Amino acid sequence: MSLVSGTLLLFVAWLTWRVWKFTLSPLTRPNEPRELPYTIPFIGHAISLFMNSTAVLTKGWNKLSGDNRQPYALQAAGTSFYVISHPKHIAELSRNTQNFSFVEFSVDIVKATGMSPEGIAKTYNLDPDALDAKVDHFKHPMKDKHFEHLNRQLHTTQLSPSSQNNNLPSLDQTILSWLQNYLTIPNLQEYSLVQHDLEVNFYEFVNTVFIRAGENAFFGPALARNHPDVAHDFRIYDELHWRDLYLFPPFLAPELTAIKEKLTAQFKKYLALPKQERDKQNPSWFTPNFELALDKLEVGEQDKAVFFLMLYLATNTNTPKLLFWCLAHLLSSPATCLDKIRAEISPAFTGDELTDPSYLLTPGNCPTFEFFYLEVLRFRSHSVSARVVTADTVLPAPGSFLLRKGAKVLIPYRVFHFDETIFGKDAKFFKPERWESLPASARGVVRAFGGGKSICPGRYLAEREVKKAVALMMRRFDFEVLAEGGPDKWMPKGDDSRPGVGMMGIEKGGDFKVRVRKREVV
């Protein structure tokens, strides 16, 4: 067979497959979500998702979903995804936890992060009574439970303002004390790009400082003392972690695999330290009890280190980015806006010390600051929730779409943040003042921290930490952007090319330089 005839035969086979796959086969399955066409069998949209996931999701939205917000399907490296965006369909996913499981998705993620089959068996494949017998000291109220439920209960006990304990206020105060002590020009000089001034790459600076704040809050000083590079290495991991959300095989994500292995080794060494040394000065109630639960379940040291890496990710992936975007937008706003916010927060301070932090969080005290915070959440979050379909399920009206068992379901909440029927014709622009006239219900549309059962339990702590950090930095420092041109020139573009669990980062090469000076408080 000649090369030409062989090539022609392959083309005919490919064309036959494509016509059947995307034209004829859908006619036999009219009640299933339409699938976004792709070129290479099995690979599907894996490469496109790797390059720019938002472009793929937007293409599916424009071609298959549209104004009716119908679900549509994607294929990536043998994995089927349904993309859901209609509010009634999302409500069904939140309600029907039997057929749409977040736990199954969590198992996929811990497996992708490096958890062994033995570790998964000890934490997720447990009889409820066996789990009760091992960890009943937590008095977990749910009977249909496993480690995912227990883990969430531990987080809630630490982070919920409604918990009948002092865990959240205690952790909150620890973070504030750390910030009050650390946010001084001499301490921050280590980040400076020059010798005699404090000039920093702003995104890198803000992220590193506040990753360290979160690290100290949940792990105490022992982690940084014994492994000073964890915060730096984590920033690399945080930029790559999205590939695990799409369950990329290791050969498509070698850099991610390498940094995961490095961080896991660091946490394994940290866990090998005497427990008394690690727990000393550790303000977190959660971390030692989290470890205790893993020990009760007889989880091995390697798998414990993987869990601790995931804890570090949950603690530090969103808050530093949220803080950066608040500060970046403040620096790009008119001076009158910054002056107004500084005037609003002033009663919370004595000199440059934040002595009444509750003032910042009390509704009505700082309306301009509050509207600014809400607009940053709306404009810069990129949250995606996910579930696994555990049984063939028909979604409720509108439509009667059948979702097949074994597929993954994605909910890209960001699409709602730019709904012009809610936020106006100028929804694509950053405009904090829009919140002055929006109904209270609009706040519920902004899902920066996810939704349903998988909503981030750390959202309360994140709001407190970010608002206090912004207030402290605006009170103590003056900032001068060293980039040329106005904000339309130096303001970095948000990296919406990849999925996330909350706030987006910036596009590669988009960092900008800022000079920081001590501000004289009048």
DAQUI-V737540 format. One record per pair of residues at least 4 apart in sequence whose ideal C-beta (glycine too) atoms are under 6 Angstrom apart, sorted by the first residue. I is the first residue (numbers start at 1). J is the second residue. If there is no record, write none. Layout:
# DAQUI-V737540
i=<I:I>
j=<J:J>
This chain:
# DAQUI-V737540
i=<1:1:17:19:20:20:21:22:31:31:32:33:33:33:33:33:34:34:35:36:36:38:38:42:44:44:45:45:45:45:46:46:48:49:49:49:49:52:53:53:54:54:54:57:60:60:60:61:64:65:65:65:69:69:71:71:71:72:73:74:75:79:80:81:81:82:82:82:83:84:84:84:84:85:89:90:92:92:92:93:93:94:96:99:99:99:100:101:101:102:102:102:103:104:105:105:105:106:107:108:110:111:112:112:113:114:114:114:115:115:115:115:116:119:119:120:121:122:122:123:123:124:124:126:126:126:128:128:132:134:134:135:135:140:140:142:145:147:154:154:154:155:155:156:156:157:158:158:158:159:159:159:159:161:161:166:167:168:171:171:172:174:174:175:175:175:176:178:178:178:179:179:179:182:183:185:185:188:191:191:192:192:193:194:198:199:199:200:200:201:202:202:203:203:203:204:206:206:207:207:208:210:210:211:211:211:212:214:214:215:218:218:218:219:220:220:221:221:222:222:223:223:224:227:229:230:230:233:233:234:236:237:237:237:238:240:240:242:242:243:243:243:245:248:248:250:260:263:264:264:264:267:267:267:268:268:271:273:273:275:279:286:294:294:299:299:313:318:318:318:319:319:321:321:322:322:323:323:324:325:325:326:326:329:330:331:331:332:332:333:340:341:341:342:344:344:344:345:345:347:348:348:348:348:349:349:350:351:352:352:352:354:357:359:360:360:366:371:371:372:374:375:375:376:377:377:377:378:378:379:380:380:380:381:381:382:382:382:382:383:383:383:383:383:384:384:384:385:385:385:386:386:387:388:389:389:389:391:392:392:393:394:394:395:413:416:418:418:420:420:422:422:423:438:447:449:449:449:450:450:450:451:458:461:462:472:473:476:477:477:478:478:479:479:480:481:481:482:482:483:483:485:487:490:492:492:493:493:494:495:495:495:495:496:500:506>
j=<5:6:21:23:24:25:25:37:400:402:402:71:72:73:82:401:64:72:73:60:74:44:45:78:75:76:49:56:74:76:76:77:56:53:56:76:246:497:498:499:58:496:497:412:64:72:83:65:72:69:70:72:85:86:82:84:401:83:82:81:80:247:407:408:410:403:407:409:410:89:90:409:411:415:395:411:96:395:396:100:387:452:100:390:391:393:387:388:390:387:453:454:148:388:386:387:388:148:124:247:115:115:244:247:306:260:264:306:119:120:303:306:303:299:303:124:125:297:299:147:297:146:147:130:131:146:143:145:136:296:297:293:296:150:153:149:149:151:286:289:290:159:457:160:457:163:167:285:286:168:457:458:461:168:460:170:285:172:217:283:464:217:283:213:217:465:468:182:213:216:183:469:472:187:472:198:518:198:200:205:198:199:199:199:516:513:515:205:514:511:512:514:324:506:511:511:323:324:211:320:231:320:323:231:316:320:231:315:316:219:284:287:315:223:281:282:225:281:277:278:227:270:228:266:233:234:266:262:263:238:259:241:259:263:317:255:256:498:499:248:253:256:499:252:253:257:264:309:305:306:309:305:308:309:301:305:304:277:278:279:288:290:299:304:303:304:317:322:502:503:462:465:503:505:466:503:466:469:328:376:380:376:470:376:338:479:481:487:491:337:368:368:369:474:366:368:369:366:471:359:354:356:359:360:354:475:355:521:475:476:521:472:468:365:467:471:370:432:435:432:435:379:432:380:381:446:448:417:446:430:494:503:504:448:503:414:496:500:504:413:447:448:450:502:410:412:499:411:450:454:408:410:409:408:403:405:407:405:404:405:403:400:402:401:447:445:427:428:425:427:442:445:427:442:451:455:456:459:454:455:456:455:462:465:466:476:477:519:516:519:517:519:514:516:515:490:514:513:515:490:512:489:491:512:506:510:507:510:504:504:505:506:507:504:504:510>
